[in-house]
Amino acid sequence: DKNFNLKHCNKIQKSALLDSIFELSSMSKIKILGLDKFKGLENLDDKLVNFSMSNEFKKNRLRNCEKGYWIFRFKGSDCRCIGKIIDNVFYILCIDTQLKAYSHGK
């Protein structure tokens, strides 16, 4: 989605995203799912997101994804990375730096 991508990240946010990816990718899926939502992953119902998914992803991968969207927070930041999971692969679909991709209950 053109509204939720790396173009909207500053250098600090990009660094925090890479730190988070590095840290999470060094852990097992079971360990990540055992962490709280501030350090690991949280799950969100498909109907609650407010961004568009690429047609290519829908056509080729969506049917194999685990239920819901999966979210992790950038390390040391309020920004979120939202994606889908197939087996042990996290597909990044949205980089939300302004917290507009879904309601945060505020």
Salt bridges, closest charged atoms under 4 A:
GLU23 OE1 - LYS75 NZ 2.71
GLU42 OE2 - ARG73 NH2 3.60
ASP46 OD1 - LYS84 NZ 2.56
GLU66 OE2 - LYS29 NZ 2.22
